[in-house]
């Protein structure tokens, strides 16, 4: 149960964010071009929109969950320093 909770927590690092951004950019451009060409070749707007919708759903399944591949370089935070309170 703990590993499932860790998956849903959504922690990804900065390198993972860059990787996800690159995947999204490439997949959206490729999916758009592919769906346009497919719809143009078949002369069907329905086919074009369907192909684009399928590519968008597939992209969402790849990028939206916080897969462990997106957290290979976790951020190491400095330890918290104790604060001293001074009364005046």
PyMOL Python script that loads the backbone (N, CA, C, O; Angstrom):
from pymol import cmd

cmd.read_pdbstr("""\
ATOM      1  N   UNK A   1       0.822  -1.191   0.000  1.00  0.00           N
ATOM      2  CA  UNK A   1       0.000   0.000   0.000  1.00  0.00           C
ATOM      3  C   UNK A   1       0.867   1.257   0.000  1.00  0.00           C
ATOM      4  O   UNK A   1       0.493   2.275  -0.582  1.00  0.00           O
ATOM      5  N   UNK A   2       2.008   1.184   0.644  1.00  0.00           N
ATOM      6  CA  UNK A   2       2.891   2.347   0.717  1.00  0.00           C
ATOM      7  C   UNK A   2       3.445   2.712  -0.667  1.00  0.00           C
ATOM      8  O   UNK A   2       3.553   3.892  -1.000  1.00  0.00           O
ATOM      9  N   UNK A   3       3.792   1.707  -1.466  1.00  0.00           N
ATOM     10  CA  UNK A   3       4.326   2.006  -2.796  1.00  0.00           C
ATOM     11  C   UNK A   3       3.248   2.603  -3.693  1.00  0.00           C
ATOM     12  O   UNK A   3       3.548   3.448  -4.536  1.00  0.00           O
ATOM     13  N   UNK A   4       1.994   2.174  -3.525  1.00  0.00           N
ATOM     14  CA  UNK A   4       0.889   2.751  -4.296  1.00  0.00           C
ATOM     15  C   UNK A   4       0.691   4.211  -3.913  1.00  0.00           C
ATOM     16  O   UNK A   4       0.443   5.054  -4.775  1.00  0.00           O
ATOM     17  N   UNK A   5       0.799   4.510  -2.625  1.00  0.00           N
ATOM     18  CA  UNK A   5       0.673   5.885  -2.151  1.00  0.00           C
ATOM     19  C   UNK A   5       1.816   6.742  -2.685  1.00  0.00           C
ATOM     20  O   UNK A   5       1.610   7.903  -3.037  1.00  0.00           O
ATOM     21  N   UNK A   6       3.015   6.178  -2.745  1.00  0.00           N
ATOM     22  CA  UNK A   6       4.158   6.908  -3.296  1.00  0.00           C
ATOM     23  C   UNK A   6       3.966   7.210  -4.776  1.00  0.00           C
ATOM     24  O   UNK A   6       4.370   8.270  -5.253  1.00  0.00           O
ATOM     25  N   UNK A   7       3.345   6.275  -5.509  1.00  0.00           N
ATOM     26  CA  UNK A   7       3.066   6.511  -6.928  1.00  0.00           C
ATOM     27  C   UNK A   7       2.093   7.652  -7.121  1.00  0.00           C
ATOM     28  O   UNK A   7       2.246   8.449  -8.046  1.00  0.00           O
ATOM     29  N   UNK A   8       1.093   7.742  -6.259  1.00  0.00           N
ATOM     30  CA  UNK A   8       0.079   8.777  -6.399  1.00  0.00           C
ATOM     31  C   UNK A   8       0.525  10.129  -5.867  1.00  0.00           C
ATOM     32  O   UNK A   8      -0.125  11.140  -6.132  1.00  0.00           O
ATOM     33  N   UNK A   9       1.614  10.164  -5.129  1.00  0.00           N
ATOM     34  CA  UNK A   9       2.057  11.418  -4.531  1.00  0.00           C
ATOM     35  C   UNK A   9       2.512  12.425  -5.580  1.00  0.00           C
ATOM     36  O   UNK A   9       2.343  13.629  -5.389  1.00  0.00           O
ATOM     37  N   UNK A  10       3.076  11.962  -6.662  1.00  0.00           N
ATOM     38  CA  UNK A  10       3.386  12.861  -7.768  1.00  0.00           C
ATOM     39  C   UNK A  10       4.726  13.548  -7.698  1.00  0.00           C
ATOM     40  O   UNK A  10       4.871  14.648  -8.233  1.00  0.00           O
ATOM     41  N   UNK A  11       5.707  12.952  -7.066  1.00  0.00           N
ATOM     42  CA  UNK A  11       7.022  13.581  -7.001  1.00  0.00           C
ATOM     43  C   UNK A  11       7.815  13.262  -8.265  1.00  0.00           C
ATOM     44  O   UNK A  11       8.065  12.098  -8.577  1.00  0.00           O
ATOM     45  N   UNK A  12       8.205  14.309  -8.985  1.00  0.00           N
ATOM     46  CA  UNK A  12       9.157  14.152 -10.078  1.00  0.00           C
ATOM     47  C   UNK A  12      10.200  15.254  -9.920  1.00  0.00           C
ATOM     48  O   UNK A  12       9.926  16.318  -9.365  1.00  0.00           O
ATOM     49  N   UNK A  13      11.390  14.975 -10.416  1.00  0.00           N
ATOM     50  CA  UNK A  13      12.469  15.944 -10.267  1.00  0.00           C
ATOM     51  C   UNK A  13      12.548  16.853 -11.494  1.00  0.00           C
ATOM     52  O   UNK A  13      11.749  16.740 -12.423  1.00  0.00           O
ATOM     53  N   UNK A  14      13.524  17.751 -11.472  1.00  0.00           N
ATOM     54  CA  UNK A  14      13.653  18.718 -12.554  1.00  0.00           C
ATOM     55  C   UNK A  14      14.044  18.054 -13.874  1.00  0.00           C
ATOM     56  O   UNK A  14      13.592  18.467 -14.942  1.00  0.00           O
ATOM     57  N   UNK A  15      14.889  17.019 -13.794  1.00  0.00           N
ATOM     58  CA  UNK A  15      15.257  16.287 -15.009  1.00  0.00           C
ATOM     59  C   UNK A  15      14.038  15.552 -15.567  1.00  0.00           C
ATOM     60  O   UNK A  15      13.852  15.486 -16.782  1.00  0.00           O
ATOM     61  N   UNK A  16      13.219  15.007 -14.689  1.00  0.00           N
ATOM     62  CA  UNK A  16      11.995  14.330 -15.113  1.00  0.00           C
ATOM     63  C   UNK A  16      11.005  15.292 -15.750  1.00  0.00           C
ATOM     64  O   UNK A  16      10.318  14.934 -16.707  1.00  0.00           O
ATOM     65  N   UNK A  17      10.925  16.515 -15.224  1.00  0.00           N
ATOM     66  CA  UNK A  17      10.051  17.519 -15.823  1.00  0.00           C
ATOM     67  C   UNK A  17      10.514  17.868 -17.233  1.00  0.00           C
ATOM     68  O   UNK A  17       9.695  18.017 -18.139  1.00  0.00           O
ATOM     69  N   UNK A  18      11.818  17.997 -17.416  1.00  0.00           N
ATOM     70  CA  UNK A  18      12.369  18.296 -18.746  1.00  0.00           C
ATOM     71  C   UNK A  18      12.089  17.142 -19.697  1.00  0.00           C
ATOM     72  O   UNK A  18      11.707  17.363 -20.846  1.00  0.00           O
ATOM     73  N   UNK A  19      12.278  15.906 -19.223  1.00  0.00           N
ATOM     74  CA  UNK A  19      12.032  14.744 -20.058  1.00  0.00           C
ATOM     75  C   UNK A  19      10.557  14.666 -20.456  1.00  0.00           C
ATOM     76  O   UNK A  19      10.243  14.395 -21.615  1.00  0.00           O
ATOM     77  N   UNK A  20       9.651  14.900 -19.502  1.00  0.00           N
ATOM     78  CA  UNK A  20       8.216  14.875 -19.799  1.00  0.00           C
ATOM     79  C   UNK A  20       7.847  15.990 -20.772  1.00  0.00           C
ATOM     80  O   UNK A  20       7.031  15.782 -21.669  1.00  0.00           O
ATOM     81  N   UNK A  21       8.432  17.156 -20.605  1.00  0.00           N
ATOM     82  CA  UNK A  21       8.161  18.277 -21.509  1.00  0.00           C
ATOM     83  C   UNK A  21       8.627  17.961 -22.929  1.00  0.00           C
ATOM     84  O   UNK A  21       7.930  18.271 -23.895  1.00  0.00           O
ATOM     85  N   UNK A  22       9.798  17.348 -23.057  1.00  0.00           N
ATOM     86  CA  UNK A  22      10.295  16.968 -24.378  1.00  0.00           C
ATOM     87  C   UNK A  22       9.397  15.925 -25.030  1.00  0.00           C
ATOM     88  O   UNK A  22       9.101  16.010 -26.222  1.00  0.00           O
ATOM     89  N   UNK A  23       8.963  14.939 -24.245  1.00  0.00           N
ATOM     90  CA  UNK A  23       8.075  13.900 -24.774  1.00  0.00           C
ATOM     91  C   UNK A  23       6.763  14.515 -25.245  1.00  0.00           C
ATOM     92  O   UNK A  23       6.267  14.171 -26.318  1.00  0.00           O
ATOM     93  N   UNK A  24       6.197  15.424 -24.451  1.00  0.00           N
ATOM     94  CA  UNK A  24       4.931  16.064 -24.821  1.00  0.00           C
ATOM     95  C   UNK A  24       5.082  16.863 -26.101  1.00  0.00           C
ATOM     96  O   UNK A  24       4.246  16.773 -27.000  1.00  0.00           O
ATOM     97  N   UNK A  25       6.137  17.636 -26.182  1.00  0.00           N
ATOM     98  CA  UNK A  25       6.338  18.481 -27.367  1.00  0.00           C
ATOM     99  C   UNK A  25       6.467  17.635 -28.631  1.00  0.00           C
ATOM    100  O   UNK A  25       5.814  17.918 -29.635  1.00  0.00           O
ATOM    101  N   UNK A  26       7.302  16.605 -28.588  1.00  0.00           N
ATOM    102  CA  UNK A  26       7.520  15.762 -29.760  1.00  0.00           C
ATOM    103  C   UNK A  26       6.252  14.984 -30.116  1.00  0.00           C
ATOM    104  O   UNK A  26       5.890  14.891 -31.289  1.00  0.00           O
ATOM    105  N   UNK A  27       5.581  14.429 -29.111  1.00  0.00           N
ATOM    106  CA  UNK A  27       4.394  13.607 -29.378  1.00  0.00           C
ATOM    107  C   UNK A  27       3.232  14.448 -29.903  1.00  0.00           C
ATOM    108  O   UNK A  27       2.504  13.998 -30.787  1.00  0.00           O
ATOM    109  N   UNK A  28       3.045  15.649 -29.382  1.00  0.00           N
ATOM    110  CA  UNK A  28       1.942  16.480 -29.877  1.00  0.00           C
ATOM    111  C   UNK A  28       2.168  16.942 -31.315  1.00  0.00           C
ATOM    112  O   UNK A  28       1.243  16.942 -32.126  1.00  0.00           O
ATOM    113  N   UNK A  29       3.390  17.329 -31.621  1.00  0.00           N
ATOM    114  CA  UNK A  29       3.683  17.739 -32.991  1.00  0.00           C
ATOM    115  C   UNK A  29       3.544  16.549 -33.936  1.00  0.00           C
ATOM    116  O   UNK A  29       2.946  16.672 -35.005  1.00  0.00           O
ATOM    117  N   UNK A  30       4.090  15.404 -33.550  1.00  0.00           N
ATOM    118  CA  UNK A  30       3.995  14.211 -34.391  1.00  0.00           C
ATOM    119  C   UNK A  30       2.552  13.761 -34.553  1.00  0.00           C
ATOM    120  O   UNK A  30       2.126  13.434 -35.661  1.00  0.00           O
ATOM    121  N   UNK A  31       1.797  13.743 -33.462  1.00  0.00           N
ATOM    122  CA  UNK A  31       0.395  13.341 -33.531  1.00  0.00           C
ATOM    123  C   UNK A  31      -0.438  14.279 -34.378  1.00  0.00           C
ATOM    124  O   UNK A  31      -1.333  13.840 -35.100  1.00  0.00           O
ATOM    125  N   UNK A  32      -0.153  15.565 -34.294  1.00  0.00           N
ATOM    126  CA  UNK A  32      -0.885  16.536 -35.104  1.00  0.00           C
ATOM    127  C   UNK A  32      -0.600  16.335 -36.592  1.00  0.00           C
ATOM    128  O   UNK A  32      -1.519  16.315 -37.411  1.00  0.00           O
ATOM    129  N   UNK A  33       0.670  16.187 -36.930  1.00  0.00           N
ATOM    130  CA  UNK A  33       1.034  15.991 -38.336  1.00  0.00           C
ATOM    131  C   UNK A  33       0.460  14.679 -38.856  1.00  0.00           C
ATOM    132  O   UNK A  33      -0.089  14.633 -39.958  1.00  0.00           O
ATOM    133  N   UNK A  34       0.582  13.621 -38.075  1.00  0.00           N
ATOM    134  CA  UNK A  34       0.068  12.316 -38.493  1.00  0.00           C
ATOM    135  C   UNK A  34      -1.447  12.342 -38.673  1.00  0.00           C
ATOM    136  O   UNK A  34      -1.962  11.812 -39.657  1.00  0.00           O
ATOM    137  N   UNK A  35      -2.153  12.947 -37.742  1.00  0.00           N
ATOM    138  CA  UNK A  35      -3.612  12.988 -37.856  1.00  0.00           C
ATOM    139  C   UNK A  35      -4.049  13.865 -39.035  1.00  0.00           C
ATOM    140  O   UNK A  35      -5.039  13.556 -39.700  1.00  0.00           O
ATOM    141  N   UNK A  36      -3.326  14.945 -39.296  1.00  0.00           N
ATOM    142  CA  UNK A  36      -3.653  15.788 -40.447  1.00  0.00           C
ATOM    143  C   UNK A  36      -3.453  15.028 -41.752  1.00  0.00           C
ATOM    144  O   UNK A  36      -4.320  15.047 -42.625  1.00  0.00           O
ATOM    145  N   UNK A  37      -2.308  14.359 -41.884  1.00  0.00           N
ATOM    146  CA  UNK A  37      -2.012  13.612 -43.109  1.00  0.00           C
ATOM    147  C   UNK A  37      -3.017  12.476 -43.290  1.00  0.00           C
ATOM    148  O   UNK A  37      -3.502  12.248 -44.398  1.00  0.00           O
ATOM    149  N   UNK A  38      -3.327  11.776 -42.226  1.00  0.00           N
ATOM    150  CA  UNK A  38      -4.284  10.676 -42.294  1.00  0.00           C
ATOM    151  C   UNK A  38      -5.674  11.180 -42.676  1.00  0.00           C
ATOM    152  O   UNK A  38      -6.334  10.590 -43.531  1.00  0.00           O
ATOM    153  N   UNK A  39      -6.116  12.254 -42.055  1.00  0.00           N
ATOM    154  CA  UNK A  39      -7.416  12.823 -42.384  1.00  0.00           C
ATOM    155  C   UNK A  39      -7.464  13.384 -43.787  1.00  0.00           C
ATOM    156  O   UNK A  39      -8.483  13.268 -44.467  1.00  0.00           O
ATOM    157  N   UNK A  40      -6.370  13.995 -44.233  1.00  0.00           N
ATOM    158  CA  UNK A  40      -6.312  14.542 -45.585  1.00  0.00           C
ATOM    159  C   UNK A  40      -6.330  13.432 -46.630  1.00  0.00           C
ATOM    160  O   UNK A  40      -7.004  13.544 -47.654  1.00  0.00           O
ATOM    161  N   UNK A  41      -5.585  12.360 -46.366  1.00  0.00           N
ATOM    162  CA  UNK A  41      -5.519  11.249 -47.314  1.00  0.00           C
ATOM    163  C   UNK A  41      -6.870  10.554 -47.449  1.00  0.00           C
ATOM    164  O   UNK A  41      -7.252  10.134 -48.541  1.00  0.00           O
ATOM    165  N   UNK A  42      -7.589  10.434 -46.335  1.00  0.00           N
ATOM    166  CA  UNK A  42      -8.884   9.760 -46.370  1.00  0.00           C
ATOM    167  C   UNK A  42     -10.047  10.728 -46.566  1.00  0.00           C
ATOM    168  O   UNK A  42     -11.199  10.305 -46.659  1.00  0.00           O
ATOM    169  N   UNK A  43      -9.747  12.029 -46.628  1.00  0.00           N
ATOM    170  CA  UNK A  43     -10.770  13.071 -46.788  1.00  0.00           C
ATOM    171  C   UNK A  43     -11.863  12.948 -45.734  1.00  0.00           C
ATOM    172  O   UNK A  43     -13.057  12.982 -46.035  1.00  0.00           O
ATOM    173  N   UNK A  44     -11.415  12.802 -44.486  1.00  0.00           N
ATOM    174  CA  UNK A  44     -12.372  12.623 -43.398  1.00  0.00           C
ATOM    175  C   UNK A  44     -11.905  13.407 -42.172  1.00  0.00           C
ATOM    176  O   UNK A  44     -10.831  13.161 -41.623  1.00  0.00           O
ATOM    177  N   UNK A  45     -12.734  14.344 -41.767  1.00  0.00           N
ATOM    178  CA  UNK A  45     -12.434  15.102 -40.561  1.00  0.00           C
ATOM    179  C   UNK A  45     -12.594  14.219 -39.328  1.00  0.00           C
ATOM    180  O   UNK A  45     -11.882  14.396 -38.339  1.00  0.00           O
ATOM    181  N   UNK A  46     -13.508  13.285 -39.383  1.00  0.00           N
ATOM    182  CA  UNK A  46     -13.722  12.359 -38.263  1.00  0.00           C
ATOM    183  C   UNK A  46     -12.472  11.519 -38.006  1.00  0.00           C
ATOM    184  O   UNK A  46     -12.080  11.331 -36.854  1.00  0.00           O
ATOM    185  N   UNK A  47     -11.853  11.019 -39.056  1.00  0.00           N
ATOM    186  CA  UNK A  47     -10.627  10.229 -38.910  1.00  0.00           C
ATOM    187  C   UNK A  47      -9.510  11.107 -38.349  1.00  0.00           C
ATOM    188  O   UNK A  47      -8.747  10.666 -37.490  1.00  0.00           O
ATOM    189  N   UNK A  48      -9.413  12.325 -38.821  1.00  0.00           N
ATOM    190  CA  UNK A  48      -8.385  13.240 -38.352  1.00  0.00           C
ATOM    191  C   UNK A  48      -8.543  13.530 -36.856  1.00  0.00           C
ATOM    192  O   UNK A  48      -7.578  13.455 -36.096  1.00  0.00           O
ATOM    193  N   UNK A  49      -9.757  13.858 -36.447  1.00  0.00           N
ATOM    194  CA  UNK A  49      -9.994  14.151 -35.029  1.00  0.00           C
ATOM    195  C   UNK A  49      -9.847  12.908 -34.159  1.00  0.00           C
ATOM    196  O   UNK A  49      -9.349  12.991 -33.036  1.00  0.00           O
ATOM    197  N   UNK A  50     -10.274  11.767 -34.667  1.00  0.00           N
ATOM    198  CA  UNK A  50     -10.126  10.515 -33.916  1.00  0.00           C
ATOM    199  C   UNK A  50      -8.673  10.146 -33.705  1.00  0.00           C
ATOM    200  O   UNK A  50      -8.286   9.731 -32.612  1.00  0.00           O
ATOM    201  N   UNK A  51      -7.860  10.294 -34.750  1.00  0.00           N
ATOM    202  CA  UNK A  51      -6.436   9.986 -34.626  1.00  0.00           C
ATOM    203  C   UNK A  51      -5.760  10.935 -33.645  1.00  0.00           C
ATOM    204  O   UNK A  51      -4.913  10.519 -32.855  1.00  0.00           O
ATOM    205  N   UNK A  52      -6.138  12.218 -33.697  1.00  0.00           N
ATOM    206  CA  UNK A  52      -5.553  13.176 -32.759  1.00  0.00           C
ATOM    207  C   UNK A  52      -5.993  12.881 -31.331  1.00  0.00           C
ATOM    208  O   UNK A  52      -5.189  12.989 -30.405  1.00  0.00           O
ATOM    209  N   UNK A  53      -7.246  12.512 -31.141  1.00  0.00           N
ATOM    210  CA  UNK A  53      -7.735  12.183 -29.793  1.00  0.00           C
ATOM    211  C   UNK A  53      -7.032  10.947 -29.238  1.00  0.00           C
ATOM    212  O   UNK A  53      -6.665  10.921 -28.063  1.00  0.00           O
ATOM    213  N   UNK A  54      -6.841   9.934 -30.063  1.00  0.00           N
ATOM    214  CA  UNK A  54      -6.138   8.730 -29.608  1.00  0.00           C
ATOM    215  C   UNK A  54      -4.681   9.036 -29.244  1.00  0.00           C
ATOM    216  O   UNK A  54      -4.166   8.520 -28.252  1.00  0.00           O
ATOM    217  N   UNK A  55      -4.030   9.864 -30.037  1.00  0.00           N
ATOM    218  CA  UNK A  55      -2.641  10.201 -29.717  1.00  0.00           C
ATOM    219  C   UNK A  55      -2.555  11.031 -28.440  1.00  0.00           C
ATOM    220  O   UNK A  55      -1.597  10.898 -27.678  1.00  0.00           O
ATOM    221  N   UNK A  56      -3.548  11.885 -28.199  1.00  0.00           N
ATOM    222  CA  UNK A  56      -3.556  12.686 -26.975  1.00  0.00           C
ATOM    223  C   UNK A  56      -3.804  11.822 -25.744  1.00  0.00           C
ATOM    224  O   UNK A  56      -3.173  12.030 -24.708  1.00  0.00           O
ATOM    225  N   UNK A  57      -4.707  10.863 -25.842  1.00  0.00           N
ATOM    226  CA  UNK A  57      -4.974   9.953 -24.719  1.00  0.00           C
ATOM    227  C   UNK A  57      -3.750   9.096 -24.426  1.00  0.00           C
ATOM    228  O   UNK A  57      -3.392   8.896 -23.265  1.00  0.00           O
ATOM    229  N   UNK A  58      -3.108   8.587 -25.479  1.00  0.00           N
ATOM    230  CA  UNK A  58      -1.895   7.786 -25.285  1.00  0.00           C
ATOM    231  C   UNK A  58      -0.795   8.623 -24.640  1.00  0.00           C
ATOM    232  O   UNK A  58      -0.069   8.132 -23.776  1.00  0.00           O
ATOM    233  N   UNK A  59      -0.672   9.865 -25.049  1.00  0.00           N
ATOM    234  CA  UNK A  59       0.324  10.755 -24.458  1.00  0.00           C
ATOM    235  C   UNK A  59       0.028  11.020 -22.985  1.00  0.00           C
ATOM    236  O   UNK A  59       0.943  11.058 -22.162  1.00  0.00           O
ATOM    237  N   UNK A  60      -1.239  11.203 -22.656  1.00  0.00           N
ATOM    238  CA  UNK A  60      -1.619  11.441 -21.262  1.00  0.00           C
ATOM    239  C   UNK A  60      -1.270  10.233 -20.394  1.00  0.00           C
ATOM    240  O   UNK A  60      -0.837  10.402 -19.254  1.00  0.00           O
ATOM    241  N   UNK A  61      -1.450   9.020 -20.914  1.00  0.00           N
ATOM    242  CA  UNK A  61      -1.107   7.820 -20.149  1.00  0.00           C
ATOM    243  C   UNK A  61       0.399   7.683 -19.945  1.00  0.00           C
ATOM    244  O   UNK A  61       0.848   7.078 -18.972  1.00  0.00           O
ATOM    245  N   UNK A  62       1.161   8.240 -20.853  1.00  0.00           N
ATOM    246  CA  UNK A  62       2.620   8.149 -20.741  1.00  0.00           C
ATOM    247  C   UNK A  62       3.175   9.219 -19.808  1.00  0.00           C
ATOM    248  O   UNK A  62       4.118   8.958 -19.061  1.00  0.00           O
ATOM    249  N   UNK A  63       2.606  10.410 -19.841  1.00  0.00           N
ATOM    250  CA  UNK A  63       3.237  11.547 -19.167  1.00  0.00           C
ATOM    251  C   UNK A  63       2.588  11.910 -17.829  1.00  0.00           C
ATOM    252  O   UNK A  63       3.296  12.304 -16.902  1.00  0.00           O
ATOM    253  N   UNK A  64       1.283  11.791 -17.702  1.00  0.00           N
ATOM    254  CA  UNK A  64       0.620  12.286 -16.495  1.00  0.00           C
ATOM    255  C   UNK A  64       0.929  11.511 -15.212  1.00  0.00           C
ATOM    256  O   UNK A  64       1.165  12.145 -14.183  1.00  0.00           O
ATOM    257  N   UNK A  65       0.941  10.184 -15.218  1.00  0.00           N
ATOM    258  CA  UNK A  65       1.290   9.514 -13.952  1.00  0.00           C
ATOM    259  C   UNK A  65       2.748   9.774 -13.589  1.00  0.00           C
ATOM    260  O   UNK A  65       3.599   9.865 -14.474  1.00  0.00           O
ATOM    261  N   UNK A  66       3.038   9.892 -12.320  1.00  0.00           N
ATOM    262  CA  UNK A  66       4.429  10.135 -11.909  1.00  0.00           C
ATOM    263  C   UNK A  66       5.245   8.841 -11.917  1.00  0.00           C
ATOM    264  O   UNK A  66       5.556   8.292 -10.860  1.00  0.00           O
ATOM    265  N   UNK A  67       5.585   8.364 -13.100  1.00  0.00           N
ATOM    266  CA  UNK A  67       6.344   7.135 -13.229  1.00  0.00           C
ATOM    267  C   UNK A  67       7.714   7.302 -12.575  1.00  0.00           C
ATOM    268  O   UNK A  67       8.236   8.415 -12.523  1.00  0.00           O
ATOM    269  N   UNK A  68       8.306   6.211 -12.073  1.00  0.00           N
ATOM    270  CA  UNK A  68       9.638   6.308 -11.439  1.00  0.00           C
ATOM    271  C   UNK A  68      10.733   6.808 -12.379  1.00  0.00           C
ATOM    272  O   UNK A  68      11.753   7.317 -11.915  1.00  0.00           O
ATOM    273  N   UNK A  69      10.540   6.674 -13.681  1.00  0.00           N
ATOM    274  CA  UNK A  69      11.547   7.155 -14.620  1.00  0.00           C
ATOM    275  C   UNK A  69      11.679   8.676 -14.552  1.00  0.00           C
ATOM    276  O   UNK A  69      12.712   9.221 -14.944  1.00  0.00           O
ATOM    277  N   UNK A  70      10.653   9.366 -14.063  1.00  0.00           N
ATOM    278  CA  UNK A  70      10.693  10.823 -13.947  1.00  0.00           C
ATOM    279  C   UNK A  70      11.283  11.290 -12.612  1.00  0.00           C
ATOM    280  O   UNK A  70      11.350  12.493 -12.362  1.00  0.00           O
ATOM    281  N   UNK A  71      11.705  10.369 -11.763  1.00  0.00           N
ATOM    282  CA  UNK A  71      12.271  10.751 -10.468  1.00  0.00           C
ATOM    283  C   UNK A  71      13.595  10.022 -10.236  1.00  0.00           C
ATOM    284  O   UNK A  71      13.827   9.481  -9.155  1.00  0.00           O
ATOM    285  N   UNK A  72      14.446  10.009 -11.232  1.00  0.00           N
ATOM    286  CA  UNK A  72      15.739   9.340 -11.101  1.00  0.00           C
ATOM    287  C   UNK A  72      16.805  10.238 -10.479  1.00  0.00           C
ATOM    288  O   UNK A  72      17.844   9.743 -10.044  1.00  0.00           O
ATOM    289  N   UNK A  73      16.570  11.539 -10.428  1.00  0.00           N
ATOM    290  CA  UNK A  73      17.515  12.486  -9.838  1.00  0.00           C
ATOM    291  C   UNK A  73      16.786  13.305  -8.773  1.00  0.00           C
ATOM    292  O   UNK A  73      16.526  14.490  -8.984  1.00  0.00           O
ATOM    293  N   UNK A  74      16.450  12.692  -7.627  1.00  0.00           N
ATOM    294  CA  UNK A  74      15.679  13.443  -6.630  1.00  0.00           C
ATOM    295  C   UNK A  74      16.479  14.616  -6.062  1.00  0.00           C
ATOM    296  O   UNK A  74      17.704  14.565  -5.959  1.00  0.00           O
ATOM    297  N   UNK A  75      15.763  15.654  -5.704  1.00  0.00           N
ATOM    298  CA  UNK A  75      16.385  16.851  -5.145  1.00  0.00           C
ATOM    299  C   UNK A  75      16.781  16.570  -3.698  1.00  0.00           C
ATOM    300  O   UNK A  75      15.977  16.071  -2.909  1.00  0.00           O
ATOM    301  N   UNK A  76      18.014  16.892  -3.363  1.00  0.00           N
ATOM    302  CA  UNK A  76      18.489  16.700  -1.992  1.00  0.00           C
ATOM    303  C   UNK A  76      18.438  18.052  -1.283  1.00  0.00           C
ATOM    304  O   UNK A  76      19.227  18.951  -1.572  1.00  0.00           O
ATOM    305  N   UNK A  77      17.510  18.173  -0.364  1.00  0.00           N
ATOM    306  CA  UNK A  77      17.334  19.425   0.355  1.00  0.00           C
ATOM    307  C   UNK A  77      18.301  19.494   1.527  1.00  0.00           C
ATOM    308  O   UNK A  77      18.698  18.470   2.083  1.00  0.00           O
ATOM    309  N   UNK A  78      18.671  20.710   1.890  1.00  0.00           N
ATOM    310  CA  UNK A  78      19.521  20.887   3.057  1.00  0.00           C
ATOM    311  C   UNK A  78      18.672  20.660   4.304  1.00  0.00           C
ATOM    312  O   UNK A  78      17.469  20.922   4.300  1.00  0.00           O
ATOM    313  N   UNK A  79      19.306  20.168   5.377  1.00  0.00           N
ATOM    314  CA  UNK A  79      18.530  19.957   6.592  1.00  0.00           C
ATOM    315  C   UNK A  79      18.080  21.297   7.193  1.00  0.00           C
ATOM    316  O   UNK A  79      18.752  22.320   7.061  1.00  0.00           O
ATOM    317  N   UNK A  80      16.944  21.248   7.841  1.00  0.00           N
ATOM    318  CA  UNK A  80      16.398  22.466   8.455  1.00  0.00           C
ATOM    319  C   UNK A  80      17.262  22.870   9.646  1.00  0.00           C
ATOM    320  O   UNK A  80      17.704  22.033  10.433  1.00  0.00           O
ATOM    321  N   UNK A  81      17.484  24.163   9.751  1.00  0.00           N
ATOM    322  CA  UNK A  81      18.273  24.663  10.872  1.00  0.00           C
ATOM    323  C   UNK A  81      17.313  25.080  11.986  1.00  0.00           C
ATOM    324  O   UNK A  81      16.269  25.679  11.728  1.00  0.00           O
ATOM    325  N   UNK A  82      17.674  24.758  13.212  1.00  0.00           N
ATOM    326  CA  UNK A  82      16.782  25.148  14.308  1.00  0.00           C
ATOM    327  C   UNK A  82      16.769  26.678  14.463  1.00  0.00           C
ATOM    328  O   UNK A  82      17.794  27.345  14.324  1.00  0.00           O
ATOM    329  N   UNK A  83      15.607  27.192  14.748  1.00  0.00           N
ATOM    330  CA  UNK A  83      15.482  28.639  14.944  1.00  0.00           C
ATOM    331  C   UNK A  83      15.496  28.935  16.436  1.00  0.00           C
ATOM    332  O   UNK A  83      14.923  28.204  17.244  1.00  0.00           O
ATOM    333  N   UNK A  84      16.148  29.999  16.765  1.00  0.00           N
ATOM    334  CA  UNK A  84      16.165  30.418  18.164  1.00  0.00           C
ATOM    335  C   UNK A  84      15.274  31.639  18.292  1.00  0.00           C
ATOM    336  O   UNK A  84      15.385  32.583  17.509  1.00  0.00           O
ATOM    337  N   UNK A  85      14.411  31.620  19.257  1.00  0.00           N
ATOM    338  CA  UNK A  85      13.519  32.766  19.437  1.00  0.00           C
ATOM    339  C   UNK A  85      14.102  33.688  20.496  1.00  0.00           C
ATOM    340  O   UNK A  85      14.460  33.255  21.591  1.00  0.00           O
ATOM    341  N   UNK A  86      14.189  34.946  20.156  1.00  0.00           N
ATOM    342  CA  UNK A  86      14.689  35.960  21.085  1.00  0.00           C
ATOM    343  C   UNK A  86      13.514  36.825  21.518  1.00  0.00           C
ATOM    344  O   UNK A  86      12.792  37.367  20.681  1.00  0.00           O
ATOM    345  N   UNK A  87      13.331  36.948  22.780  1.00  0.00           N
ATOM    346  CA  UNK A  87      12.232  37.802  23.273  1.00  0.00           C
ATOM    347  C   UNK A  87      12.798  39.152  23.638  1.00  0.00           C
ATOM    348  O   UNK A  87      13.863  39.252  24.248  1.00  0.00           O
ATOM    349  N   UNK A  88      12.076  40.191  23.259  1.00  0.00           N
ATOM    350  CA  UNK A  88      12.513  41.557  23.546  1.00  0.00           C
ATOM    351  C   UNK A  88      11.706  42.176  24.631  1.00  0.00           C
ATOM    352  O   UNK A  88      11.944  43.327  24.997  1.00  0.00           O
TER     353      UNK A  88
END
""", "prot")
cmd.dss("prot")
cmd.show_as("cartoon", "prot")
cmd.util.cbc("prot")
cmd.orient("prot")
